[in-house]
């Protein structure tokens, strides 16, 4: 019975590590320069930002699943090596999630700046 539990936990750690590897961070979009961009450029930029945000949300959901599985292994693991690997996976997952949040804030903030610059360059 103990071997089955140990194998299950080891499998969970392996699966959570694989799940983390399957999470793919989207590339940050190019944001147009609002001071010189056309309306079409700004609309294309807006679409790219929205596409990035959707892909980033999917990425964060994937990370959340991965670090949640790792957290369960940390809580319920009996083999030290499995728990250590799960702790590492959990930390990497949380760090990647926080980085994804920061990137999304950066893209949104940058695009908002460019919108203001566009409006200043194209009054009316």
JOBELWO-V7990 format. One record per residue. OMEGA is omega as a letter, one per 20 degrees, with the letter a starting at -180 (none if undefined). NEAR is the number of other C-alpha atoms within 10 Angstrom. D_CENTER is the distance of its C-alpha to the mean C-alpha in whole Angstrom. Layout:
<<OMEGA | NEAR | D_CENTER> <OMEGA | NEAR | D_CENTER>>
This chain:
<<a | 6 | 38> <r | 8 | 36> <r | 8 | 35> <r | 9 | 33> <r | 14 | 31> <r | 15 | 30> <r | 13 | 30> <a | 14 | 27> <r | 23 | 25> <r | 21 | 25> <r | 14 | 24> <r | 19 | 21> <r | 28 | 20> <r | 17 | 20> <a | 15 | 18> <r | 26 | 16> <r | 21 | 15> <r | 13 | 16> <r | 16 | 13> <r | 23 | 11> <a | 12 | 12> <r | 13 | 12> <a | 19 | 8> <r | 14 | 8> <r | 19 | 6> <r | 17 | 8> <r | 10 | 11> <a | 16 | 11> <r | 17 | 14> <r | 12 | 18> <a | 20 | 19> <r | 20 | 23> <a | 18 | 26> <a | 23 | 27> <a | 16 | 30> <a | 14 | 31> <r | 19 | 29> <r | 14 | 31> <r | 12 | 30> <r | 9 | 29> <a | 15 | 26> <r | 20 | 25> <r | 13 | 24> <r | 15 | 23> <r | 21 | 20> <r | 19 | 20> <r | 13 | 19> <r | 16 | 17> <r | 20 | 15> <r | 15 | 15> <r | 15 | 14> <a | 20 | 11> <r | 22 | 10> <r | 13 | 11> <r | 16 | 9> <r | 22 | 5> <r | 18 | 7> <r | 16 | 7> <a | 20 | 4> <r | 23 | 4> <r | 13 | 7> <r | 21 | 8> <a | 28 | 6> <r | 19 | 9> <a | 16 | 11> <a | 27 | 11> <r | 26 | 12> <r | 18 | 14> <r | 21 | 16> <r | 32 | 16> <r | 21 | 18> <r | 17 | 20> <r | 26 | 21> <a | 23 | 22> <a | 12 | 24> <a | 12 | 26> <r | 22 | 26> <r | 15 | 30> <a | 15 | 29> <a | 10 | 28> <r | 12 | 27> <a | 21 | 24> <r | 22 | 24> <r | 16 | 23> <r | 19 | 21> <r | 30 | 19> <r | 20 | 19> <r | 17 | 17> <r | 25 | 14> <a | 26 | 14> <r | 15 | 14> <r | 16 | 11> <r | 25 | 9> <r | 18 | 9> <r | 13 | 9> <r | 20 | 6> <r | 22 | 5> <r | 13 | 7> <r | 14 | 7> <r | 20 | 4> <r | 15 | 7> <r | 12 | 9> <r | 18 | 9> <r | 18 | 9> <r | 13 | 12> <a | 13 | 13> <a | 19 | 13> <r | 17 | 15> <r | 12 | 17> <r | 14 | 18> <r | 22 | 19> <r | 15 | 21> <a | 14 | 23> <r | 21 | 24> <r | 19 | 25> <r | 13 | 27> <r | 16 | 29> <a | 20 | 29> <r | 12 | 31> <a | 12 | 33> <a | 13 | 34> <a | 14 | 35> <r | 6 | 37> <none | 5 | 38>>
